[in-house]
Amino acid sequence: MTDQEWLVRMALELRRRAVAESRINQTVGEAVAHARDSGQTTERAFGLPEAYAAQVASSLMAHVARARPRIGEVRLAARGIGKRYRRRWVIRDVDLVVRAGQTAAVVGANGTGKSTFLAICAGFLTPDAGQVTLHGAVGFCPQDGGTLDYLRPAEHFALLGAGRGTPRAEARRTGRDLAATLQWNADSDDQARHLSGGTRQKLNLVLAALGDPEILLLDEPYQGFDQGTYLDFWDQVWQWRDRGKAVVVVTHLLENLDRVDTVLDLTPRVSEAEA
Amino acid sequence: MSPEPPDVARRGQWLRGLLDICVLALLASGESYGYELTQALECAGLGQVQGGTLYPVLLRLERAGLIEAAWRAGETGPARKYYRLTAAGRHELGAGGAAWLAFAERVGGILREGGVE
């Protein structure tokens, strides 16, 4: 097997395992550099390409054990929340309390009011019943919208940073660093309207986190992400949590629910649905 | 090829559990890249660690936030991925390294009682 064949097979296997393209490029680049430095063939240094790719993929997914800080004070308390459109209650009697260092997931089928509830928590909608109390600054990532078509990523960072009192250079640096954790190079000169749906969502997510708010409200922010980036997104969530943030994620995907502290299911109980 | 020393299988097992802490220790004195790390491990007498063993360890350490990586052009040839210790990595090196030394000391105690010199 030539090194070229080895690299192609390794890259194909990484792609088959839904590893992010940027991560595949890095893995290939590193293997090339190692082969050149060591004078070994890639097969001798790394073994079978598929086996090495499997190891790389599983290292990327490895559960990262972190020391969790103590659960802190209440950051968000929503009590008895109800919202009515005309005469129909979209949500009713919903309670949620999230403390510093906790993650909550809001789940439920389409149309059960997940986004409505989150927008109420963020203060973008007024509830018809109940009350939301927030202790700390809020970063809100809506499901769509939230980006400005004619601005470049760096201009978004500067603008949103200014709104939260962050100096321009610092906002741009923080934005770029956060983008990098989502496998996105935010130095692009493209205006937001020219970015792909997945990349616009990354921009949206980075904007929510600018200024280091204590409370993060994220409405299915990973739509259009590839598998690798999806994993990076949850990594970022656990990092925020471990740094003492209160994080609320609206999601219809259930695979990470065993790791969150609170699951709020908005699916109506049968008796209520009939009422 | 020289014959493998009799304890090679056992050494492989030891190294699997300790390669991460060894890598952190090597990076404590400054940044390095994959191939250079395999050479440093060999110079330290740990034998030849293949790329297929080392890079997944680097990847896990990077994911855990214990090291961070940056691509940079070397003195010659194309870019290399350089790794360096983060503050969390330095902390883990201190805690994990001390735990290993204490453990090795206890193993030594048992072996000496068993008559090993």
HADDOCK unambig.tbl for C-alpha pairs under 7 A between the chains (distance, minus, plus):
assign (segid A and resid 30 and name CA) (segid B and resid 80 and name CA) 6.65 0.50 0.50
assign (segid A and resid 30 and name CA) (segid B and resid 81 and name CA) 6.53 0.50 0.50
assign (segid A and resid 33 and name CA) (segid B and resid 80 and name CA) 6.28 0.50 0.50
assign (segid A and resid 34 and name CA) (segid B and resid 34 and name CA) 6.86 0.50 0.50
assign (segid A and resid 34 and name CA) (segid B and resid 35 and name CA) 5.59 0.50 0.50
assign (segid A and resid 37 and name CA) (segid B and resid 35 and name CA) 6.56 0.50 0.50
assign (segid A and resid 38 and name CA) (segid B and resid 35 and name CA) 6.71 0.50 0.50
assign (segid A and resid 45 and name CA) (segid B and resid 50 and name CA) 5.39 0.50 0.50
assign (segid A and resid 45 and name CA) (segid B and resid 51 and name CA) 5.20 0.50 0.50
assign (segid A and resid 45 and name CA) (segid B and resid 52 and name CA) 6.14 0.50 0.50
assign (segid A and resid 46 and name CA) (segid B and resid 50 and name CA) 6.64 0.50 0.50
assign (segid A and resid 46 and name CA) (segid B and resid 51 and name CA) 5.36 0.50 0.50
assign (segid A and resid 46 and name CA) (segid B and resid 52 and name CA) 3.88 0.50 0.50
assign (segid A and resid 47 and name CA) (segid B and resid 52 and name CA) 6.48 0.50 0.50
assign (segid A and resid 52 and name CA) (segid B and resid 52 and name CA) 6.28 0.50 0.50
assign (segid A and resid 55 and name CA) (segid B and resid 56 and name CA) 6.40 0.50 0.50
assign (segid A and resid 56 and name CA) (segid B and resid 56 and name CA) 5.51 0.50 0.50
assign (segid A and resid 59 and name CA) (segid B and resid 56 and name CA) 5.97 0.50 0.50
assign (segid A and resid 59 and name CA) (segid B and resid 59 and name CA) 6.33 0.50 0.50
assign (segid A and resid 59 and name CA) (segid B and resid 60 and name CA) 5.38 0.50 0.50
assign (segid A and resid 60 and name CA) (segid B and resid 59 and name CA) 6.95 0.50 0.50
assign (segid A and resid 60 and name CA) (segid B and resid 60 and name CA) 6.72 0.50 0.50
assign (segid A and resid 60 and name CA) (segid B and resid 63 and name CA) 6.95 0.50 0.50
assign (segid A and resid 64 and name CA) (segid B and resid 64 and name CA) 5.74 0.50 0.50
